[in-house]
Amino acid sequence: MEGAGGDGVTSPLRAGVITAILTLVVDQASKLYLLHVFDLGHRGSVAVTPFFDLVLAWNIGISFGWLQNDGQFAQLALMAVKAVAIVALAIWMARSRTLLATIALGMIIGGAIGNAIDRLAYGAVVDFALFHLQIGQNTFNWYVFNLADAAIVAGVAALLYDSFFGIAAKAP
């Protein structure tokens, strides 16, 4: 029974699956809270700090609001691409040989599923976090994003770190 004795064969995969589930739960909980308890839709922009606001933005496009199209075909195409990507990432995660890469893939998968749930439930992804910087009379805004987006970015950064500086996997 391979992996049952704590030899580490299944523990990275388990860690990746747990990471994906935690990422998904925290993402969806934050969105449900902000939409239905905090009622962000009726509050408008809420200043949290001088550089961070909570705002409600419905993203019908892909990352950073690219490819904005609310047509049914476009939404179905985005969901199909997302489904294929999630399956490919899950296969990669199952084959991953480092804990960091497996957890990073779990973050990406959890975030992608979280945003896919939004698209299915609302027809758009719920974004709410806005960082901005005031310099003189000019305000510079970052893209409005959510916790799933942050997890995806952190996961990609961890994958890059692992690929450049991680310990090389031993050949079987």
C-alpha positions as CSV (number, residue, x, y, z in Angstrom):
1,M,0.0,0.0,0.0
2,E,2.1,2.8,-1.3
3,G,2.0,6.1,0.6
4,A,0.0,4.8,3.5
5,G,3.0,4.4,5.7
6,G,3.9,8.1,5.8
7,D,6.7,7.7,3.2
8,G,5.7,11.1,1.6
9,V,4.4,9.8,-1.6
10,T,0.8,10.9,-1.0
11,S,1.4,13.7,1.5
12,P,2.4,16.3,-1.1
13,L,-0.8,15.5,-3.1
14,R,-2.9,15.6,0.1
15,A,-1.4,19.0,1.0
16,G,-2.2,20.2,-2.5
17,V,-5.8,19.0,-2.3
18,I,-6.2,20.5,1.2
19,T,-4.8,23.8,-0.1
20,A,-7.2,23.8,-3.1
21,I,-10.2,23.2,-0.7
22,L,-9.1,25.9,1.8
23,T,-8.5,28.4,-1.0
24,L,-11.9,27.7,-2.4
25,V,-13.7,27.9,1.0
26,V,-12.0,31.2,2.0
27,D,-12.6,32.7,-1.4
28,Q,-16.3,31.8,-1.5
29,A,-16.8,32.7,2.2
30,S,-15.3,36.2,1.6
31,K,-17.5,36.8,-1.4
32,L,-20.7,35.6,0.2
33,Y,-20.0,37.7,3.3
34,L,-19.2,40.9,1.4
35,L,-22.3,40.4,-0.9
36,H,-24.9,39.2,1.6
37,V,-23.8,40.2,5.1
38,F,-21.7,43.3,4.6
39,D,-24.0,44.2,1.7
40,L,-21.1,45.8,-0.3
41,G,-23.4,46.2,-3.4
42,H,-25.4,48.9,-1.5
43,R,-22.5,50.5,0.4
44,G,-20.6,51.6,-2.7
45,S,-16.9,52.1,-2.1
46,V,-15.7,51.5,1.5
47,A,-12.3,53.0,2.4
48,V,-10.5,50.5,4.6
49,T,-7.1,52.3,4.6
50,P,-5.7,55.3,2.8
51,F,-4.5,52.9,0.0
52,F,-7.1,50.1,0.1
53,D,-10.9,50.2,-0.6
54,L,-13.6,47.6,-0.8
55,V,-15.6,48.0,-4.0
56,L,-18.0,45.7,-5.8
57,A,-17.0,44.9,-9.4
58,W,-18.6,42.2,-11.6
59,N,-15.9,40.9,-14.0
60,I,-17.4,39.3,-17.0
61,G,-14.0,38.9,-18.7
62,I,-10.9,37.1,-17.8
63,S,-7.9,38.1,-15.7
64,F,-7.5,41.8,-15.1
65,G,-10.8,42.4,-16.9
66,W,-9.5,41.4,-20.3
67,L,-11.9,40.1,-23.0
68,Q,-15.0,41.7,-21.5
69,N,-18.0,40.0,-23.2
70,D,-21.2,39.0,-21.5
71,G,-22.6,37.0,-24.4
72,Q,-23.7,33.5,-23.6
73,F,-21.3,31.9,-26.1
74,A,-18.3,33.9,-24.6
75,Q,-19.2,32.8,-21.1
76,L,-19.6,29.2,-22.1
77,A,-16.2,29.3,-23.9
78,L,-14.5,30.8,-20.8
79,M,-16.0,28.1,-18.6
80,A,-14.8,25.4,-21.0
81,V,-11.3,26.8,-21.1
82,K,-11.3,27.0,-17.3
83,A,-12.5,23.4,-16.9
84,V,-9.8,22.1,-19.2
85,A,-7.2,24.2,-17.3
86,I,-8.4,22.9,-13.9
87,V,-8.1,19.3,-15.2
88,A,-4.6,19.9,-16.6
89,L,-3.5,21.6,-13.3
90,A,-4.9,18.7,-11.3
91,I,-3.0,16.2,-13.4
92,W,0.2,18.3,-12.9
93,M,-0.5,18.5,-9.2
94,A,-0.9,14.7,-9.0
95,R,2.4,14.2,-10.7
96,S,4.3,17.0,-8.8
97,R,7.3,15.9,-6.9
98,T,7.9,18.9,-4.6
99,L,5.7,20.1,-1.8
100,L,6.0,23.7,-2.8
101,A,4.8,23.1,-6.4
102,T,1.9,20.9,-5.2
103,I,0.7,23.5,-2.7
104,A,1.1,26.2,-5.4
105,L,-1.0,24.2,-7.8
106,G,-3.6,23.7,-5.1
107,M,-3.8,27.5,-4.7
108,I,-4.2,28.0,-8.4
109,I,-6.9,25.2,-8.7
110,G,-8.8,26.5,-5.7
111,G,-8.8,30.0,-7.0
112,A,-9.8,28.9,-10.5
113,I,-12.7,26.9,-9.1
114,G,-13.8,29.8,-6.9
115,N,-14.0,32.1,-9.8
116,A,-15.7,29.5,-11.9
117,I,-18.4,29.1,-9.2
118,D,-18.9,32.9,-9.4
119,R,-19.3,32.8,-13.2
120,L,-21.9,30.0,-12.9
121,A,-23.8,31.6,-10.0
122,Y,-23.7,35.2,-11.2
123,G,-22.6,35.2,-14.8
124,A,-19.5,37.2,-13.7
125,V,-16.7,37.0,-11.2
126,V,-17.1,38.9,-7.9
127,D,-14.1,41.2,-7.4
128,F,-13.9,43.5,-4.4
129,A,-10.3,44.5,-3.4
130,L,-8.9,47.8,-4.8
131,F,-5.4,49.1,-4.0
132,H,-4.7,52.7,-5.0
133,L,-2.0,55.3,-4.6
134,Q,-2.5,59.1,-4.5
135,I,0.5,61.1,-5.8
136,G,-0.3,64.8,-5.9
137,Q,-3.5,65.2,-7.9
138,N,-3.2,61.8,-9.6
139,T,-4.7,58.6,-8.3
140,F,-3.3,55.3,-9.5
141,N,-5.5,52.2,-9.2
142,W,-4.6,48.6,-9.4
143,Y,-7.1,46.2,-10.9
144,V,-10.0,45.2,-8.7
145,F,-9.5,41.6,-7.6
146,N,-10.6,38.9,-5.1
147,L,-8.9,36.3,-2.9
148,A,-9.1,33.7,-5.6
149,D,-7.1,36.0,-7.9
150,A,-4.6,36.6,-5.1
151,A,-4.2,32.8,-4.5
152,I,-3.7,32.3,-8.3
153,V,-1.0,35.0,-8.4
154,A,0.7,33.6,-5.3
155,G,0.5,30.1,-6.7
156,V,2.1,31.1,-10.0
157,A,4.9,33.0,-8.1
158,A,5.5,29.9,-5.9
159,L,5.7,27.7,-9.1
160,L,8.2,30.1,-10.6
161,Y,10.3,30.1,-7.4
162,D,10.2,26.3,-7.3
163,S,11.2,25.9,-10.9
164,F,14.2,28.2,-10.6
165,F,15.3,27.6,-7.0
166,G,13.6,24.4,-5.8
167,I,15.3,21.2,-5.1
168,A,15.5,19.0,-8.2
169,A,13.2,16.0,-8.0
170,K,15.0,12.6,-7.9
171,A,14.4,10.3,-10.8
172,P,12.3,7.2,-9.8
